[in-house]
Structure formats: C-alpha cells, structure tokens
Amino acid sequence: MEINKRSVIALFTVLICSLLVYFVVAGSLLDEPIIGTNITNNSNLSGTITLNVTNTSELWTVNGTNNNDIVNVTFFWMNVSNSSGGEPDGTYGYNTTIYNTTFNQTYFVNTSFDTTLLADGIYNITVFIANRSANGTYNVTNEDDHSGLNVGYNWTIISNVTIDNTAPGVVIYNVTNDPAGNYSFGAAGDLNFNTSDSTPQIGMSYNDTWSDIATCSLYIGSGELGLTDIVNTSTQVSFSEAVTFLQVDTTLDDGWYNVSVNCTDASSNIGQSSPVFNLTVDATLPSVSINNPSAGYVNFSAGENVTSPTGNYTFNTTVTDAFVGIANVTLRFDNDTWNSGTIGAITVTLDNDSGQDNYSTRFNISSLEEGFYTAYVIANDTFNNTNQTEFFYFIVDRTQPNVTVINISMNTSTGTPSIGINYNDSLSRSASCTVYLNGTIWNTTTINNGSDGSSGYNFTNATILTSGDYNVSANCTDGSGLIGSSWTGGSDHVMSIDTVLPNITFVYPFSEMNFSEVTNNVTFNISINDSSADVRFNLSYVSINFDNASSEGIGNPFNYSEGELVYDCDTLGCWYSISVNVSGLDEGEHTLRVYANDTLNNLNSTETLTFTVDRTGPNVTSGASSITSTTAIISAGVNESAGNCSIVSPATGLMGVTDESAQTWTYTVTGLTAATSYTATVNCTDPSGHYAKASYDFTTLAADAAAAAASGGSSGGSGGGVSANVVGEYAKEIWTSINAGETATVIVDNGAVGVTSVDFSTAETVWGAWVKVAKIDSPPSSVKTFTGKVYRNIEITKGVTLTDELLSNPVVNFKIAKAWLTENGLTQNNVALFRYANDDWIQLSTVVGEDDGTYIHFSATTPGFSYFVIGEKTGDAVVAPTGEAEASVGDDVTGATTESGDVTEETTGVSGWVWWLIVIIIIIAVVAIVVGMRNRNQ
C-alpha cells in the first residue's frame, strides 16, 4: 500500500515537471517586427511623429543564420489620394531611411518625423528592413556599400494612413430664441443673437477635408460665467450634417454672453469659431398690474348694483420689463357674443400712453350681450416673453330673475307651514328672497339659483300661524340688484291653514253608565263637527272602536268603520250612530273611542266613553274578631267594588267601609251572651245589583276568659286590617289585606294542636284573606292512611282570595312533647312533618329547633296547605341547626367519623406497602446491575 502511494506521488511530480519543461522549451511563436508609433492601417497622423522599428523575434533567420541585428529601415510614403478629385497621383513618393549607427543596437531603431513635410492626403507606407548576417559589420552609414555584407531584407506595407495638418472650419449659425425650440438662421456676418430660452441650443457646423467626424465643445462667457467656461463638452459632430445643435447644459440668467465653439478632428487638429458671437438672454415675463377696474369683479348691469350699464368703459394697466422692451399689450375677452361692429374683435390692442408704461383702451358696455366675461391682459416683450396671468371678471345683466311659488295650492293643518319658492336666473347663482303673507314679510333667506334643475327652496318660520286664509307672494333680488316678483295681483296664491281638530260630542249614552242588566241593543249617538270659524274642511273618515274590556285582558276589541255607521250631515256638522247589543259584550269596563279625521289630516282620537257590563255577583267572605263575652266585630271581604254590605245575623244593619281600596266592610255586634256559639251572616251587593252572602261561626268567650283576654289583648293582622284569633283546637286569622312581599303569621296559642304558627307571604296584595290551622282526629277516609307513628293530624285551609299562585314561602312551625318521643322509642332525628299531595304523604324538609325542656321545636317548609301529619320519619334525616344538632346526633356523627378513620388507616397501610415494594424493586435492580458488572469483568 505504501509502495503504491509513493509511486503515484513520483509519477505526479514527473508529470508536473514535464509540463513545465514543455511550456519553457516549447516557447513562443515567431513574431513580426513592431513598427512605428500606433501607425496602423487607416490611422490618422499630424504634426511630428516618432518612427521606430523593434524586432522581438529571437528566431528571425537571414541567409540561414539566426540573427536580428537591424542595419537600416526605409519608410516609403506613397500618396494615393488626389486633392483634385481624380485618380490617385501615384507618383508622389517620399523616402525616410533610419540607419543603425549605434553599436550593438540590435533590437530597434527610431527617429522623429515631421508629417508637415508631406502634403495632406492618404498614403500607403512600405517599410524596408535590412538585417545583417553574422559576418557583417555593426556600424553602417548610408554611404556604405551593402554588397559586401551578408544582409537580409524584409518589408511591411501599411495602407490608408491619413496625413492631416489642417484645422477644421467651425461656423455658428443660429440659436433657439424661445423655450419651444423655435429658431432662425442669422444673417451673414451677424454676430448678435437674442433668446428667451435660459437653456438654449446653439446651432453650428464644421468642415474638414480629411475628417468626417469631430468632437466639439461649447463655451459661453460673461457675468458669472468665465470666458472659457464649458457648458457643453464632447459632442460628436458629423461633417455630413448641415447644422448640429449643441445644448447649453447650464441655466443662464438674463444677461449678455460671448459664445464660441471648438472642434477637434480625427487627427487632433483643433478648429475654433471665429469671431466670437454675442448672445442676449431674457427669460423673464413682463410685469402686469391692472389699474382700472381696481377690483377683480365688475357688474355692468341695469339693477341697483350698477357700475356703468351704458356708454364707454376705460380699462387701464401698467406693463413693465426690467431687461428688454415691451412689444405689444392686448386685452382678450373670453365671451365672443359681441354686437357686430362694436368692438370688432375678441382681442383689443391697448394703446401706450405717451411712451410710458401705462396702456389703456375703451369699450362700449351697451354693445355687449348679457353674460359673464373674463378679460385677460396679454403682454409681450421684444423677446416674445408673454404674460397672460392677469385678468378680471365682469358681468352684463339686464334681465330680472324669475320667481314662482311652487306649492300655490297650500291647504295645511300645521301652523308652521313650509312654503316652496323657485328662483331662476341665468346670470346670478343666488338671490335674496322674501316671502310675504298678506303683504307682511314672513321670512327672508338667500337661496340658490334653480335653473340648474334644483327643486327650489322651502321657507319655514317658527312662529305659529292661526287658522285662516293667507295670500302668499315672494320676490328675489339677484346679484345685479334686479328684482323679480311672483305676485300677479290675483288670488291664485292662497294658503289655507286649519289646525283645529274635529269636535266630538257623545250625545248618548253618558260616560260611566252600567249596562249589566241590559239584555238588548243600546244606540250610541255621537256628534262631530269642525269648529274652525275661518276655514272648514269636510270630515274624511270616522270610525268607532270598542275595546270590549280588553284593557282587563278579557275580550277582543272591535271597530265600526264609517260605512257601518248611520250618519247625517249639515253645515254645522255630522251626527253618527251605531246600535250595539251590549248583552253580547264581555264583562268588564268598556271603553269606546272615536276617530275623526278631516281632509287636512287633523285627527281627533282623544275622546272616549266608558261603560260597564257585569253579569257576575261578588265573592264575599266573612269573619269575626275582637271577640269578647258580649261583643264581636263582624267583617266582610269582597273581591270587587261593592255597592253596600249589610249584616243579617246575629244582628242586622248596614256595615261600614273600613278600607275602600281593600273592599273590606265591618260591623260591631254587641249584647251577645258569654260562651255562646253564633253564626255571623253578611250580604254584599255590587254596583250592578248582584249580591252574595257569607257566614262565619264563632263562640263568645266565657266571663273569666274574657277578663284574661282583656288583660292580654289579641293578635293583629297584616296590612292594618282586622284579624280574628279563636282560642281552641284551631286558630284562624282574617286579614283585611296582605301587602305584596309582606309576611303574614297565624299564631296557634293552644299547644295541644301541635302547630305553633304558620308563616307565609304573597306575590301581590291580597284582600280579605284568611288561614285556619286545626287539629283533627284523622284525615277523611279518602286520604291514604299514614303508616308511621302519628303525633298530630293537622288540617290547614285558606280563603278563596288567597290562591295557590299568590301563596309564597309557607313555613309550618310545630313542637313535639319529649315524653311522647320517649314513649315511642324515637329521637328528635326520627320525626318530620308530612303533607298529603297527589294521593301520597310527602315528607317535608324538617329542621330541628330548640329544646325548651318539655317540647322539642321544629320548622318545615311546604309548597302549599293541605292535610299534615307530625309523625315518625320514614326517609332522610332532618336538618339539624348548627351546634345543637351536632350534640343531638353525636353517635351517628361519631360512627361516620370512625368509618372515615378506618378508611384512612387502611389507605395508609396500602401506601406503606407500596413504598416498601418500590424500595425492594430498586435494591433488586441495583444488585442485578452489580452482579452483571462483576461477571463481565471476570
């Protein structure tokens, strides 16, 4: 392997060396001699040049001997051109011989040569080179006889060499005289040119016999530019072009300049334009100032704003130029509607006043057509710089504007009407217009011209106009002071205003009538008229709407349109009637509304008539309160406004209104017998004549109980009403009213009942409500038997005004004797309150309360009233209050806690075993690794 590598390296080294030897040994090719200084075919020469010959060939052989010593060189110039234009002369020759007179000058010979010795023309050059052999001498003169030398010869021919020692001719012809590039040739010998172009182009030409192309440069001097400042350099110019334009590359200020052009031909001969010509530059516009009119706008009209409506008008302006003179000043009008022969042309030449800078002209205003004009001042200086930026406007207006009232048939029901005015004028864009009502100014506003297709302008005024007829007129004053009026003197511009609503009167029936006992038709008669004394318009539409007690959510409303009504009209108004069967209407309070609209859309819909339809008697409840051994207050509650209520028993008389809004009536009965049962009967009649009775049983107190009650008083009711609390195995409360959200309570004083109180509230205000809590021996047979141990059977009932929908958050508070719990082997956690609903006993959520030593108190929420059982719990444990409940149910809680502790301990054991298992696995793994490593080492 090593032997192979060394062989390759050696082989590669030999190859490289061979190549180097080849490149060195192979050497170069044979070279021809190098002749002259850039003398090649088709070259151009002038002035003194250097002629030299250098031989670089090492292998030049003469007579079979390698030698390169040059003896002499001869240049033979043959003129092949003919200045006369004929065939080349061919006879003119000129020899130049260079002798090698320097010792050992073997590679080159040279000498200088003045080309002016030759005539300008085109030459072919033959170069003869004499080279000595090895046995020749080194020094040779032109007298030496070469016959004795071993001399070799060689020659080279160079063709079409141009000898040109004559400078080209340069002539400047013209210059652009404005920025648009317009120019004109100057006259022969004219050395002065003018231009308004600050970067002009200079027109020039050049001529040369022997060079077709020259490079020319433009020179401008004077002012900030020096006499030899180049403003355009190295522009190639062809002799074949008549004129070539050289661009001035520098922006020239206004002023006077000297201009020249230099051109260099192909033989480096330089020609210059002569003499230098003069250039005047003025690129500044004349200054124009209008003296009359002094304002930029003039109105030549026949109205109030008159400047000069007729006759001649003199225009005057001042025109100056800081550098050159003013050539002419003209006034050009952009409106060509001239009367023939007046001014005669659109452009008017202004006269120069006494050679000063003021220029003026006069033109006749009366000869001008109506219209808008723009007059431009055009000022030209002698260099054709034009200023036409100054101008003024004027108008010629002799015609009044056209004014019309757009809505001339103006019947309106508003006291602030909108009156449309249209103003047209061909020359005024706007005008000041005034609207008159009955000859008095109503509004003045500047409005725009409507001749552009606009629909005019609507005038308004915040002042409210009264009903009546108004003559409307308007006039407008245009910008020229010309006034146009809409008024023609007639009565065709009349505006009628009626802001009065139709008057509605109910003839029969009268409001608040009651049709409860009516079983047939009632005719409703209505009178409608327009009470405006100035303007009267016919009624356009009348309709009657019956709401059919829909405001109380009862019936559906209905309408009678005008076609269904019976009516008759005269000059004073109209009478409308409709017959309605009130027995077919829904019960409730009805509202009749009349809609009367006149032809100006004055709508009266505010008049209403109310009446009542009632076919249902009142709902009456009765009760007793403040019961003593001899007296009681008897109350009546009614579900609607009652006409009156009276007591029938145990006394007779008209009851008094205790609370009219609550519809509660009371009557105090005296002379009762102690410890005697009575039935209180009341009779109430509503405003429609319907009546209803209600009875209530109560027992007067014994004499001693009455005395005790007198010392302790009795419980009250909610809402400031009358309450009744009857001592016994039941308790009943009657409330005059229970306000929405207010808590009402029935207190049961008899502990044998089991229930101590019932609390509830209502979603809205309730009148005449009552609730009764009673202990019963057992529920009715229709009620499913309770299977657990029963402490008490309870029935809780309520009045009809206290519906289930109104009842909110009822709570039953009760107590159980501790002795009963002990006898039945129960604890406080084994009892609950049950409610009968949906054919089953439902266990209510029961909360344990206080222990007063004899009773344990409880509370339970219930969704409503029904039959109840206080008894043995059959389901979930009751909810105990904080603290006491924990003590009462300590065993259960302890059991739970113990169970939880067992679980915790078991979980701990499992966790320890797992950790040991993990440790063992890790140890086994470590041992296995160690053993494995030892075995590997062995």
Secondary structure, DSSP 8 states (H G I E B T S, - for coil): -HHHHHHHHHHHHHHHHHHHHHHHHH-------EESSS--TT-EE-SEEEEEEE---TT-EETTEE---EEEEEEEEEE---TTSSS-----EEEEEEE--STT--SEEEEEEEGGGS-SEEEEEEEEEEEE-TTS-S---TTS-GGGS-EEEEEEEEEEEEE--S--EEEEEEEE-STT--EEE--TT--EEEES-SS-EEEEEEE-SS-SEEEEEEEEEBTTB-TT-EEEEEEEEETT-S-EEEE--S---SEEEEEEEEEE-TT--EEE-SS-EEEEE-----EEEEEES-SSEEEEESSSS-S-SSSEEEEEEEEE-SSS-EEEEEEEES---B-TTSS-SSEEE-EESTTSSEEEEEEEGGGB-SEEEEEEEEEEETT--EE---EEEEEEE----EEEES--EEEES-SS--EEEEEE-SS-SEEEEEEEETTEEEEEEEEE-GGGS---EEE--SS---SEEEEEEEEEEETTS-EEE---SSS-SEEEE-----EEEEEES-TTEE-TT--SEEEEEEEEE---SS----EEEEEEEE-TTGGGT-S--EEE-GGGSEEEEETTEEEEEEEEEGGGS-SEEEEEEEEEEETT--EE---EEEEEE--S---EEEEEES--SS-EEEEEEESS--SEEEEEESS-EE-EEEETTTTEEEEEE-S--TT-EEEEEEEEE-TTS-EEEEEEEEE---HHHHHHHHHH-----GGG-------SSEEEEEEEEE-TT-EEEEE---GGGSEEEEEEEESS-EEEEEEEEEEESS--TTS----S-EEEEEEEEE-TTS-TTTEEEEEEEEEEEHHHHHHTT--GGGEEEEEEETTEEEE--EEEEEE-SSEEEEEEE-SS-SEEEEEE--SS--B--TTHHHHHTHHHHHHHHHHHHHHHHHHHHHHHHHHHHHHHHHHHHHHHHHHHHHHHH-
